[in-house]
């Protein structure tokens, strides 16, 4: 009989075990981590392109706004173990951190493996055994504890902490296979869908721009909006702005892209009018139409190659003198710059999703400890919960904060039980 079995040896599971020694009841805890993959922390090794974007800088009070509709519900966990507290915890163990100009916080070594290895080492020091290649097939509440069956063995524990992640990057073991078992226990699971993922649209026209990007794009969907950099891929829109908006998009719904939010459409019209009247730019309205638009929008960050695609798809002659072009043609180009509209056909799927939107519904758990309200002794942490954050370290911060909140409660109850038995 184990005191605690953690299902899932990813960021949340490893951190829970690594911080157990901070609490009186966590010293001497007989613990086990069951990991379905070949090694612990496989997905952690991929974060930040292998550099491990641990968290984000700034005030922790700004964090809840980065978790969509459920941000306010996790405020307690974030405030109890903030981004600054995380850095202090790591640095006290010799794992220094650095903050980049964009606010992203990394280990000073920029090595996800260094973070993974530290968490594994600290978990083992705290008395946790780590067993890999054991996927859980049954989770059965039994008496005052739980029985867990894997493909090969059976285990028992007084308490269970579920840290199996969502469905993103299924090759790492984060495949959502535990959700049906949780539903069988009567727990509400919000249907998982990919988040922080490229967005596919109908009649995508930018394949030839694959690899090009636009800075500071504003994207609006029916249920939300985002602003940031945009990346064109061969088949889809990607980049931070798209990843942020992906939690809101639905097939059949519209997204609208503004490639130049720093300028209003009316300001652009005035600049075009000035050129047409000959009061702005060398050559004035005698310039080629494409040259006029390039001179106005290239300084605003609009790539020349994207502007050429606009002319091509709108079937407007880029070489015609601007004085010979029509106002209607100019408006069509402005439409593409300020309101490029597409119908969403879907997303790139879980294989390319950074996180999962959906999971164990938060009302199922106590807000400060993430213990199940229906099944005492059953806890959750990390991506298995219906919480998904923006890019920039917010998802790992929640994984660490929720894991610590659950472990603090588990250890506190263990200490209380120990006193009562005396």
C-alpha positions in Angstrom: 0.0 0.0 0.0 1.5 3.3 -1.1 0.7 6.6 0.6 0.3 8.2 -2.7 0.4 7.2 -6.3 0.9 9.8 -9.0 -0.5 8.8 -12.4 1.6 10.5 -15.0 5.3 11.5 -14.8 5.1 14.7 -16.8 5.7 18.3 -15.6 2.9 18.3 -13.0 3.5 14.8 -11.7 7.3 15.2 -11.3 6.9 18.6 -9.7 4.4 17.3 -7.2 6.9 14.6 -6.1 9.8 17.1 -6.2 8.1 19.6 -3.9 6.8 17.0 -1.4 9.8 17.4 0.9 8.8 21.0 1.6 5.9 19.9 3.7 6.2 18.1 7.1 3.8 15.3 6.0 5.8 14.8 2.8 8.9 13.6 4.5 9.0 9.8 4.5 6.0 9.6 2.2 5.8 6.3 0.4 5.1 7.4 -3.1 5.0 6.0 -6.6 4.9 7.7 -10.0 3.3 5.6 -12.8 4.4 6.8 -16.2 3.0 5.2 -19.4 5.8 6.3 -21.6 9.4 5.0 -21.9 10.8 7.8 -19.7 9.4 10.5 -17.5 8.9 14.1 -18.7 8.9 13.4 -22.4 6.6 16.3 -23.2 8.6 18.6 -20.8 11.7 17.9 -22.9 9.9 19.4 -25.9 8.8 22.6 -24.3 10.2 25.9 -25.6 11.8 24.0 -28.5 13.8 22.0 -25.9 14.8 25.2 -24.0 11.9 24.9 -21.4 9.9 28.1 -21.1 9.2 27.6 -17.4 6.9 30.6 -16.7 6.4 34.2 -17.5 7.7 37.4 -15.9 5.7 40.2 -14.4 3.1 40.3 -11.6 1.3 37.0 -10.9 -1.9 39.1 -10.7 -1.8 39.5 -14.4 -1.7 35.7 -15.0 -5.4 34.7 -14.6 -6.3 36.7 -17.8 -4.1 34.4 -19.8 -6.2 31.3 -19.1 -9.4 32.1 -20.9 -12.8 31.6 -19.2 -11.3 29.5 -16.3 -8.6 31.9 -15.4 -10.4 33.4 -12.4 -11.1 29.9 -11.0 -7.4 29.1 -10.6 -6.3 32.4 -9.0 -5.8 30.9 -5.6 -3.3 28.2 -6.8 -1.4 30.8 -8.9 -1.1 33.3 -6.1 -0.1 30.6 -3.6 2.8 29.5 -5.7 3.6 32.3 -8.1 6.1 32.7 -10.9 8.6 34.3 -8.5 8.1 31.4 -6.0 8.8 28.9 -8.7 12.1 30.7 -9.6 13.1 30.8 -6.0 12.4 27.0 -5.6 14.5 26.2 -8.6 17.3 28.6 -7.8 17.6 27.3 -4.2 18.5 24.0 -5.8 21.1 25.6 -8.1 18.9 25.8 -11.2 19.2 29.4 -12.1 16.6 31.1 -14.3 16.7 34.0 -16.8 14.0 36.3 -18.2 14.1 37.3 -21.8 12.9 40.7 -23.1 9.6 39.2 -24.2 8.9 38.1 -20.6 9.5 34.4 -21.1 11.4 32.8 -18.2 13.9 29.9 -18.9 16.5 27.9 -17.0 19.8 29.7 -17.5 21.1 26.6 -19.2 18.2 26.8 -21.7 18.0 23.1 -21.3 14.7 21.3 -20.7 16.6 18.1 -19.9 18.3 19.9 -17.0 14.9 20.8 -15.6 13.5 17.3 -16.1 16.6 15.6 -14.6 16.4 17.9 -11.5 12.7 17.1 -10.9 13.4 13.4 -11.3 16.3 13.5 -8.9 14.4 15.6 -6.3 11.4 13.2 -6.6 13.5 10.2 -5.9 15.2 12.0 -3.0 11.7 12.5 -1.5 11.1 8.8 -1.6 9.2 8.4 -4.8 9.7 5.4 -7.0 9.3 6.0 -10.7 8.0 3.2 -12.9 7.8 3.7 -16.7 6.0 1.7 -19.4 2.9 1.2 -17.1 -0.3 2.6 -18.6 -3.2 2.7 -16.2 -6.2 0.7 -17.4 -8.4 0.8 -14.3 -8.8 3.2 -11.4 -11.0 1.8 -8.7 -11.9 3.6 -5.4 -11.8 0.9 -2.8 -12.4 1.3 0.9 -10.3 4.1 2.2 -8.0 4.1 -0.8 -7.7 3.1 -4.5 -6.7 0.1 -6.6 -4.9 0.8 -9.8 -4.5 -1.7 -12.6 -2.0 -1.4 -15.4 -1.4 -3.7 -18.3 1.2 -5.6 -16.3 0.7 -5.0 -12.5 -1.7 -3.9 -9.8 -1.1 -1.3 -7.1 -2.9 0.1 -4.1 -2.7 3.6 -2.6 -4.4 5.7 0.1 -4.4 8.7 -2.3 -4.1 9.3 -6.0 -2.9 12.4 -7.9 -3.8 12.3 -11.6 -1.3 14.2 -13.7 -1.8 12.5 -17.1 -2.0 15.7 -19.2 -4.5 16.1 -22.0 -4.3 14.8 -25.6 -1.6 17.0 -27.1 1.5 15.4 -28.4 0.1 11.8 -28.0 3.4 10.2 -29.0 4.8 11.4 -25.6 2.1 9.5 -23.7 -0.3 12.4 -23.3 -3.1 10.8 -25.2 -6.2 11.4 -23.1 -6.7 7.6 -22.4 -7.5 8.2 -18.7 -10.5 10.5 -19.5 -12.9 7.6 -20.1 -11.9 6.0 -16.8 -12.6 9.3 -15.0 -16.0 9.6 -16.7 -16.8 6.0 -15.5 -16.2 7.3 -12.0 -19.0 9.9 -12.6 -16.7 12.8 -13.1 -17.6 15.5 -15.6 -15.0 15.8 -18.3 -15.2 18.8 -20.7 -14.6 17.2 -24.2 -11.0 17.8 -25.1 -10.0 19.7 -28.2 -6.6 21.0 -29.5 -5.4 24.4 -28.2 -2.3 26.4 -29.0 -2.5 24.9 -32.5 -2.3 26.1 -36.1 -5.7 26.9 -37.6 -6.9 25.6 -41.0 -9.2 27.7 -43.2 -11.1 27.1 -46.4 -9.4 28.1 -49.6 -6.1 29.0 -47.8 -4.2 31.2 -50.4 -0.8 31.6 -48.7 1.0 28.4 -49.4 3.7 30.1 -51.4 4.5 32.3 -48.3 5.3 29.3 -46.1 7.9 30.4 -43.5 7.1 34.1 -43.8 5.7 36.0 -40.9 3.9 39.3 -40.1 4.5 41.0 -36.7 1.7 42.5 -34.6 -1.3 41.0 -36.4 -4.7 41.3 -34.8 -7.1 38.3 -35.2 -10.7 38.2 -34.3 -13.0 35.2 -33.9 -16.6 35.1 -32.8 -15.7 34.3 -29.2 -12.4 36.1 -28.7 -9.5 38.0 -30.2 -5.7 38.0 -30.0 -2.8 40.1 -31.2 0.7 39.0 -31.9 2.9 37.6 -34.6 1.5 35.5 -37.5 3.3 32.7 -39.3 2.3 31.4 -42.7 2.8 27.6 -43.2 2.2 25.6 -46.3 -1.4 24.7 -45.2 -2.4 26.8 -42.3 -2.1 30.0 -40.2 0.3 29.6 -37.2 2.4 31.8 -34.9 1.6 33.2 -31.5 -1.5 35.2 -32.5 -3.1 32.2 -34.1 -2.1 29.8 -31.3 -3.8 32.2 -28.8 -7.0 32.4 -30.8 -7.2 28.7 -31.5 -9.0 27.9 -28.3 -12.0 30.0 -29.6 -12.3 28.8 -33.2 -14.9 26.4 -34.5 -15.3 24.9 -38.0 -17.7 26.9 -40.0 -17.1 30.1 -38.1 -15.2 33.2 -39.3 -11.9 34.6 -38.4 -10.8 38.1 -39.5 -7.2 39.1 -39.8 -5.9 42.7 -39.6 -2.3 42.8 -40.8 -1.8 46.4 -39.9 -3.6 47.3 -36.6 -1.2 50.2 -35.9 -2.9 52.1 -38.7 -6.6 52.7 -39.2 -8.3 52.1 -42.5 -9.3 55.7 -42.6 -5.6 56.8 -42.2 -4.7 54.5 -45.1 -7.4 56.0 -47.3 -6.1 59.5 -46.5 -2.5 58.5 -47.5 -3.8 57.0 -50.8 -5.9 60.1 -51.4 -2.8 62.3 -50.9 -0.8 60.2 -53.4 -3.7 60.4 -55.9 -3.8 64.2 -55.6 0.0 64.4 -56.0 0.7 65.8 -52.6 2.7 62.8 -51.3 5.5 60.7 -52.6 8.0 61.1 -55.5 6.1 60.5 -58.7 2.8 60.7 -57.0 -0.1 59.0 -58.9 2.2 58.2 -61.8 3.8 55.4 -59.7 2.8 51.8 -60.2 -0.2 50.9 -58.0 1.8 48.2 -56.2 4.6 50.7 -55.4 2.1 53.1 -53.8 0.8 50.4 -51.5 4.3 49.1 -50.7 5.5 52.6 -49.8 2.6 53.0 -47.4 2.5 49.6 -45.8 6.0 48.2 -45.9 7.2 50.6 -43.2 4.3 49.3 -41.1 5.7 45.8 -41.3 3.5 44.4 -44.1 5.7 42.0 -46.1 6.0 42.8 -49.8 5.4 39.2 -50.7 2.0 39.2 -48.9 1.0 42.4 -50.7 1.9 40.8 -54.0 -0.4 37.9 -53.2 -3.2 40.3 -52.5 -2.8 41.9 -55.9 -2.6 38.5 -57.6 -5.7 37.0 -55.9 -7.7 40.1 -56.4 -6.7 40.2 -60.0 -5.4 43.7 -59.9 -2.6 44.8 -62.2 0.3 45.8 -59.9 2.1 47.7 -62.7 -0.8 50.0 -63.7 -0.3 53.6 -62.8 -2.0 54.5 -59.6 -3.8 57.4 -61.3 -5.4 54.8 -63.7 -6.5 52.4 -61.0 -10.0 52.7 -59.5 -11.0 53.5 -55.9 -12.9 50.2 -55.8 -9.6 48.3 -56.5 -7.9 50.2 -53.7 -10.7 49.3 -51.4 -10.3 45.6 -52.3 -6.7 45.7 -51.3 -7.5 47.5 -48.1 -10.1 44.8 -47.4 -7.3 42.2 -47.5 -5.0 44.3 -45.3 -7.5 45.2 -42.6 -10.2 42.6 -42.9 -8.9 39.4 -44.4 -11.7 37.0 -43.7 -11.8 33.2 -43.7 -14.0 30.4 -42.8 -12.4 28.0 -40.3 -12.2 24.4 -41.5 -10.6 23.0 -38.3 -7.2 22.9 -36.6 -4.0 21.0 -37.2 -5.1 18.5 -34.5 -3.6 17.1 -31.3 -0.4 16.0 -33.0 0.6 19.7 -33.4 -1.3 21.1 -30.4 0.8 22.4 -27.5 -1.9 21.9 -25.0 -5.5 20.6 -24.6 -8.6 22.7 -24.2 -10.9 20.6 -22.0 -10.4 18.0 -19.3 -11.7 17.4 -15.8 -14.2 20.2 -15.2 -13.0 22.6 -12.4 -16.4 22.5 -10.5 -15.6 18.8 -9.9 -12.6 19.8 -7.7 -12.0 21.9 -4.6 -10.6 25.3 -5.9 -7.6 25.5 -3.5 -6.5 21.8 -3.5 -7.9 20.3 -6.7 -9.2 17.3 -4.7 -12.3 15.6 -6.2 -15.5 16.7 -4.5 -17.1 13.3 -5.3 -14.2 11.0 -4.5 -12.1 12.1 -1.4 -8.4 11.3 -1.8 -8.5 11.7 -5.6 -6.6 14.8 -6.8 -5.8 16.4 -10.1 -3.0 18.7 -11.4 -1.9 20.2 -14.7 -3.3 19.8 -18.1 -5.7 17.0 -17.2 -7.9 19.8 -15.7 -10.0 22.0 -18.0 -7.4 24.8 -18.0 -5.4 26.0 -20.9 -3.1 29.1 -21.0 -1.6 31.3 -23.6 1.9 30.6 -24.9 4.8 32.0 -23.0 5.1 29.7 -20.0 1.6 30.0 -18.6 0.7 26.3 -19.0 3.8 25.1 -17.2 3.2 27.6 -14.4 -0.3 26.2 -13.9 1.1 22.7 -13.9 3.6 23.6 -11.1 1.1 25.7 -9.1 -1.7 23.1 -9.2 0.7 20.2 -8.4 2.0 22.1 -5.4 -1.5 22.9 -4.2 -2.5 19.3 -4.4 0.7 18.0 -2.8 0.4 20.5 0.1 -3.1 19.2 0.9 -2.1 15.6 0.6 0.9 16.0 2.9 -1.1 18.0 5.4 -3.7 15.3 5.7 -1.0 12.6 5.9 0.6 14.5 8.9 -2.8 14.8 10.6 -3.6 11.1 10.1 -0.2 10.3 11.5 -0.9 12.3 14.7 -4.3 10.7 15.1 -2.8 7.2 14.8 -0.3 8.1 17.6 
